[in-house]
Amino acid sequence: MKIQPENPAARRSALASTAADLRELKGNSRATVQELQAFLRELKGKSPQEMLGVVAASQLARSLVLSSALVGGGILLFTAIPYFFGDDAKEAPAAAEPAPAPVAPPPPAAEKPPVEAKPDPLSTLGVGEELTAPPDQNPLESKGDDFLKDLE
């Protein structure tokens, strides 16, 4: 058994009618403006101490502390769960594994040909090379060379 909503506006699907959406937006914004006006009427003609009491009565500070505590608790909880219930597979094989038996060295093979030393690839790229620039010029400054001129 499906329960039908009493309000006919709640039955329409989202984005079904732009005009209906605009009417709904207008009504919601009017309610928000009325709430702000009522809040400002409460503040009008009061001393700063009384205004602070009105603001404190809105329980903004309490809500801020509560939400901060909940977010911090959530972070701690979702950090602690994987930490404490993590896989302890690292410790189990180390304790159960016996010491390996000594292996005899392989027999000496025939004499191997000498391996040629390869040059260091970084030295061919110029890594570590120091270049000196004239002290009266900035090497990063543009000299007016247009490197895109050949592409035209």
MISEVEX-334741 format. One line per field, with one value per atom (N, C-alpha, C): atom name; x, z, y; residue in three letters. Coordinates in pm, whole numbers, plus 50000, padded with zeros to 5 digits. Layout:
// MISEVEX-334741
atom	CA;...
c1	X;...
c3	Z;...
c2	Y;...
res	ala;...
END
This chain:
// MISEVEX-334741
atom	N;CA;C;N;CA;C;N;CA;C;N;CA;C;N;CA;C;N;CA;C;N;CA;C;N;CA;C;N;CA;C;N;CA;C;N;CA;C;N;CA;C;N;CA;C;N;CA;C;N;CA;C;N;CA;C;N;CA;C;N;CA;C;N;CA;C;N;CA;C;N;CA;C;N;CA;C;N;CA;C;N;CA;C;N;CA;C;N;CA;C;N;CA;C;N;CA;C;N;CA;C;N;CA;C;N;CA;C;N;CA;C;N;CA;C;N;CA;C;N;CA;C;N;CA;C;N;CA;C;N;CA;C;N;CA;C;N;CA;C;N;CA;C;N;CA;C;N;CA;C;N;CA;C;N;CA;C;N;CA;C;N;CA;C;N;CA;C;N;CA;C;N;CA;C;N;CA;C;N;CA;C;N;CA;C;N;CA;C;N;CA;C;N;CA;C;N;CA;C;N;CA;C;N;CA;C;N;CA;C;N;CA;C;N;CA;C;N;CA;C;N;CA;C;N;CA;C;N;CA;C;N;CA;C;N;CA;C;N;CA;C;N;CA;C;N;CA;C;N;CA;C;N;CA;C;N;CA;C;N;CA;C;N;CA;C;N;CA;C;N;CA;C;N;CA;C;N;CA;C;N;CA;C;N;CA;C;N;CA;C;N;CA;C;N;CA;C;N;CA;C;N;CA;C;N;CA;C;N;CA;C;N;CA;C;N;CA;C;N;CA;C;N;CA;C;N;CA;C;N;CA;C;N;CA;C;N;CA;C;N;CA;C;N;CA;C;N;CA;C;N;CA;C;N;CA;C;N;CA;C;N;CA;C;N;CA;C;N;CA;C;N;CA;C;N;CA;C;N;CA;C;N;CA;C;N;CA;C;N;CA;C;N;CA;C;N;CA;C;N;CA;C;N;CA;C;N;CA;C;N;CA;C;N;CA;C;N;CA;C;N;CA;C;N;CA;C;N;CA;C;N;CA;C;N;CA;C;N;CA;C;N;CA;C;N;CA;C;N;CA;C;N;CA;C;N;CA;C;N;CA;C;N;CA;C;N;CA;C;N;CA;C;N;CA;C;N;CA;C;N;CA;C;N;CA;C;N;CA;C;N;CA;C;N;CA;C;N;CA;C;N;CA;C;N;CA;C;N;CA;C;N;CA;C;N;CA;C;N;CA;C;N;CA;C;N;CA;C;N;CA;C
c1	50084;50000;50088;50068;50146;50070;50145;50086;50103;49995;49996;50019;50106;50125;50001;49973;49855;49873;49994;50022;50039;49960;49974;50109;50174;50302;50411;50392;50493;50488;50376;50364;50437;50458;50521;50669;50723;50863;50951;51077;51173;51187;51198;51215;51099;50982;50867;50814;50814;50760;50848;50900;50986;50905;50783;50699;50671;50642;50616;50742;50857;50983;51010;50981;51002;50907;50780;50685;50733;50782;50832;50954;51043;51162;51123;51025;50979;50919;50841;50781;50887;50984;51090;51177;51209;51292;51215;51082;51000;51004;50998;51003;51137;51245;51378;51389;51338;51341;51259;51147;51065;51137;51208;51284;51393;51463;51567;51509;51394;51331;51289;51237;51198;51320;51429;51552;51603;51600;51646;51552;51421;51327;51361;51404;51443;51565;51657;51779;51760;51658;51640;51611;51686;51664;51720;51807;51863;52009;52058;52198;52285;52416;52504;52501;52488;52484;52358;52246;52121;52128;52195;52208;52292;52399;52480;52399;52308;52221;52128;52076;51988;52065;52187;52269;52305;52334;52367;52244;52127;52005;51981;52039;52022;52106;52187;52267;52364;52412;52508;52639;52684;52811;52800;52687;52669;52663;52596;52588;52725;52805;52939;53027;53022;53102;53056;52926;52873;52913;52902;52938;53088;53169;53315;53351;53284;53310;53269;53155;53109;53202;53248;53340;53474;53526;53651;53637;53524;53499;53490;53425;53416;53552;53636;53771;53849;53842;53913;53859;53727;53666;53707;53698;53730;53881;53961;54105;54139;54072;54103;54056;53944;53892;53994;54046;54145;54274;54309;54435;54429;54320;54312;54267;54187;54138;54211;54330;54408;54460;54514;54565;54699;54711;54835;54913;54910;54975;55128;55179;55324;55391;55324;55385;55376;55270;55248;55353;55383;55482;55622;55658;55792;55816;55715;55730;55725;55648;55630;55738;55812;55910;56039;56083;56207;56328;56442;56565;56602;56643;56677;56809;56818;56939;57048;57174;57282;57294;57313;57323;57470;57512;57651;57672;57789;57815;57818;57775;57774;57917;57934;58070;58120;58249;58300;58282;58223;58197;58321;58313;58424;58440;58555;58584;58490;58426;58331;58406;58352;58417;58398;58493;58481;58363;58296;58181;58232;58190;58233;58160;58230;58170;58089;57964;57878;57895;57889;57901;57774;57794;57683;57586;57456;57362;57340;57359;57339;57451;57570;57679;57661;57601;57577;57468;57379;57273;57319;57432;57484;57435;57387;57340;57462;57458;57569;57673;57655;57749;57722;57825;57809;57845;57754;57777;57784;57875;57888;57829;57760;57701;57778;57780;57846;57778;57855;57794;57706;57722;57641;57515;57486;57365;57283;57152;57060;57031;57069;57048;56900;56815;56673;56598;56663;56599;56586;56477;56453;56543;56600;56688;56618;56486;56409;56405;56457;56452;56309;56256;56123;56138;56122;56143;56026;55917;55803;55801;55902;55900;55903;55962;55972;55841;55747;55623;55517;55539;55438;55431
c3	50000;50000;50000;49901;49892;49959;50030;50095;50002;49969;49880;49963;49917;49991;49981;50088;50091;50006;49998;49925;49776;49686;49544;49487;49547;49497;49523;49627;49660;49562;49488;49393;49263;49226;49097;49104;48992;48989;48979;49011;49005;48861;48843;48713;48618;48673;48586;48530;48611;48567;48620;48531;48573;48650;48607;48677;48820;48840;48975;49060;48999;49073;49116;49028;49063;49173;49167;49276;49408;49405;49527;49581;49493;49532;49593;49532;49582;49722;49743;49875;49980;49943;50038;50072;49973;50001;50084;50063;50144;50290;50315;50453;50516;50441;50493;50527;50442;50467;50592;50608;50727;50854;50848;50965;50999;50897;50922;50979;50927;50978;51123;51157;51296;51387;51342;51421;51441;51334;51346;51434;51432;51522;51667;51696;51833;51877;51784;51818;51827;51760;51750;51887;51919;52042;52166;52152;52270;52286;52406;52434;52379;52365;52314;52399;52531;52617;52589;52569;52539;52401;52304;52170;52175;52256;52269;52332;52422;52482;52378;52285;52180;52088;52054;51967;52040;52169;52246;52259;52262;52272;52145;52034;51911;51913;52015;52039;51924;51860;51753;51805;51918;51974;52014;52076;52116;51994;51890;51768;51703;51706;51649;51725;51857;51939;51918;51912;51892;51756;51652;51519;51509;51571;51570;51643;51756;51832;51753;51685;51606;51489;51422;51309;51361;51469;51527;51574;51638;51679;51561;51454;51333;51272;51269;51216;51302;51434;51523;51509;51500;51488;51359;51249;51120;51098;51185;51182;51272;51386;51482;51436;51365;51321;51234;51126;51048;51125;51215;51288;51380;51458;51556;51494;51391;51329;51201;51183;51063;51059;50948;50929;50999;51084;51155;51087;50957;50883;50887;50916;50916;51030;51144;51260;51253;51202;51203;51121;50997;50923;50982;51040;51094;51211;51294;51410;51370;51270;51232;51135;51073;50972;51039;51007;51067;50996;51060;51003;50880;50770;50650;50668;50603;50610;50527;50571;50493;50356;50256;50118;50078;50013;49968;49854;49847;49740;49606;49499;49369;49322;49243;49196;49106;49110;49026;48879;48808;48666;48587;48460;48373;48382;48353;48366;48276;48334;48261;48187;48072;48001;48079;48072;48148;48094;48184;48149;48123;48010;47977;48066;48111;48194;48105;48141;48063;48117;48027;48076;48154;48247;48330;48242;48236;48150;48195;48322;48369;48322;48307;48261;48114;48034;47893;47878;47977;47973;48031;48093;48149;48290;48359;48496;48585;48669;48759;48697;48573;48506;48548;48573;48614;48499;48469;48366;48432;48389;48446;48349;48404;48323;48351;48254;48279;48395;48484;48602;48569;48453;48421;48344;48321;48248;48331;48314;48378;48277;48303;48205;48183;48275;48261;48189;48163;48098;47948;47890;47748;47666;47559;47473;47345;47341;47223;47116;47144;47045;47039;46919;46900;46850;46939;46900;46819;46807;46728;46588;46551;46423;46304;46319;46209;46190;46284;46273;46191;46159;46085;45941
c2	49883;50000;50124;50208;50331;50445;50529;50645;50763;50827;50943;51069;51158;51283;51370;51444;51530;51654;51704;51827;51793;51854;51822;51868;51968;52015;51912;51829;51728;51611;51595;51484;51508;51634;51660;51624;51583;51542;51666;51647;51757;51804;51935;51999;51972;51941;51917;52047;52150;52278;52390;52470;52581;52684;52709;52808;52763;52635;52585;52593;52562;52572;52716;52813;52953;52998;52951;52985;52929;52805;52742;52816;52857;52932;53066;53132;53261;53246;53142;53120;53088;53007;52971;53091;53173;53291;53392;53402;53493;53449;53319;53268;53300;53289;53320;53468;53553;53697;53730;53665;53690;53646;53536;53492;53593;53644;53744;53873;53915;54037;54019;53903;53878;53880;53825;53825;53967;54049;54187;54269;54240;54310;54281;54160;54126;54206;54234;54306;54457;54509;54654;54716;54822;54898;54833;54738;54671;54710;54696;54727;54613;54639;54533;54406;54423;54305;54223;54292;54221;54155;54224;54165;54038;54041;53921;53808;53844;53742;53682;53765;53714;53621;53662;53577;53448;53458;53338;53248;53307;53228;53147;53189;53113;52985;52967;52848;52818;52924;52906;52847;52899;52850;52703;52668;52528;52436;52479;52400;52385;52493;52487;52390;52393;52302;52157;52137;52002;51947;52027;51978;51952;52038;52015;51887;51863;51741;51617;51625;51511;51482;51585;51565;51509;51565;51514;51370;51339;51200;51106;51151;51068;51042;51145;51127;51027;51042;50948;50806;50793;50661;50592;50664;50602;50588;50646;50622;50504;50493;50388;50251;50245;50115;50041;50100;50025;50001;50092;50076;49954;49941;49833;49701;49705;49582;49549;49606;49581;49438;49399;49264;49249;49146;49119;49008;49000;48892;48905;49020;49040;48964;48954;48890;48738;48681;48537;48461;48493;48415;48425;48534;48551;48456;48434;48348;48200;48163;48023;47975;48063;48025;47974;47848;47798;47860;47848;47903;47822;47887;47812;47736;47621;47539;47605;47592;47653;47586;47666;47617;47617;47507;47497;47596;47657;47752;47680;47745;47678;47652;47548;47517;47629;47654;47762;47727;47817;47794;47835;47808;47847;47998;48043;48185;48267;48366;48449;48559;48600;48710;48840;48931;49056;49140;49202;49286;49426;49482;49619;49718;49816;49919;50013;50033;50123;50265;50362;50500;50538;50626;50673;50754;50715;50789;50933;50959;51096;51188;51134;51219;51255;51164;51198;51303;51313;51415;51548;51551;51675;51703;51600;51619;51638;51737;51766;51858;51892;51980;52125;52199;52338;52430;52521;52621;52757;52839;52972;53074;53171;53278;53406;53498;53626;53698;53761;53823;53943;54005;54123;54088;53962;53921;53824;53834;53740;53630;53505;53399;53366;53405;53377;53488;53595;53709;53683;53730;53709;53800;53743;53821;53863;53844;53884;53778;53659;53552;53499;53490;53436;53293;53197;53059;53003;53078;53034;53095;53171;53241;53146;53030;52934;52856;52866;52792;52864;52989;53066;53027
res	met;met;met;lys;lys;lys;ile;ile;ile;gln;gln;gln;pro;pro;pro;glu;glu;glu;asn;asn;asn;pro;pro;pro;ala;ala;ala;ala;ala;ala;arg;arg;arg;arg;arg;arg;ser;ser;ser;ala;ala;ala;leu;leu;leu;ala;ala;ala;ser;ser;ser;thr;thr;thr;ala;ala;ala;ala;ala;ala;asp;asp;asp;leu;leu;leu;arg;arg;arg;glu;glu;glu;leu;leu;leu;lys;lys;lys;gly;gly;gly;asn;asn;asn;ser;ser;ser;arg;arg;arg;ala;ala;ala;thr;thr;thr;val;val;val;gln;gln;gln;glu;glu;glu;leu;leu;leu;gln;gln;gln;ala;ala;ala;phe;phe;phe;leu;leu;leu;arg;arg;arg;glu;glu;glu;leu;leu;leu;lys;lys;lys;gly;gly;gly;lys;lys;lys;ser;ser;ser;pro;pro;pro;gln;gln;gln;glu;glu;glu;met;met;met;leu;leu;leu;gly;gly;gly;val;val;val;val;val;val;ala;ala;ala;ala;ala;ala;ser;ser;ser;gln;gln;gln;leu;leu;leu;ala;ala;ala;arg;arg;arg;ser;ser;ser;leu;leu;leu;val;val;val;leu;leu;leu;ser;ser;ser;ser;ser;ser;ala;ala;ala;leu;leu;leu;val;val;val;gly;gly;gly;gly;gly;gly;gly;gly;gly;ile;ile;ile;leu;leu;leu;leu;leu;leu;phe;phe;phe;thr;thr;thr;ala;ala;ala;ile;ile;ile;pro;pro;pro;tyr;tyr;tyr;phe;phe;phe;phe;phe;phe;gly;gly;gly;asp;asp;asp;asp;asp;asp;ala;ala;ala;lys;lys;lys;glu;glu;glu;ala;ala;ala;pro;pro;pro;ala;ala;ala;ala;ala;ala;ala;ala;ala;glu;glu;glu;pro;pro;pro;ala;ala;ala;pro;pro;pro;ala;ala;ala;pro;pro;pro;val;val;val;ala;ala;ala;pro;pro;pro;pro;pro;pro;pro;pro;pro;pro;pro;pro;ala;ala;ala;ala;ala;ala;glu;glu;glu;lys;lys;lys;pro;pro;pro;pro;pro;pro;val;val;val;glu;glu;glu;ala;ala;ala;lys;lys;lys;pro;pro;pro;asp;asp;asp;pro;pro;pro;leu;leu;leu;ser;ser;ser;thr;thr;thr;leu;leu;leu;gly;gly;gly;val;val;val;gly;gly;gly;glu;glu;glu;glu;glu;glu;leu;leu;leu;thr;thr;thr;ala;ala;ala;pro;pro;pro;pro;pro;pro;asp;asp;asp;gln;gln;gln;asn;asn;asn;pro;pro;pro;leu;leu;leu;glu;glu;glu;ser;ser;ser;lys;lys;lys;gly;gly;gly;asp;asp;asp;asp;asp;asp;phe;phe;phe;leu;leu;leu;lys;lys;lys;asp;asp;asp;leu;leu;leu;glu;glu;glu
END
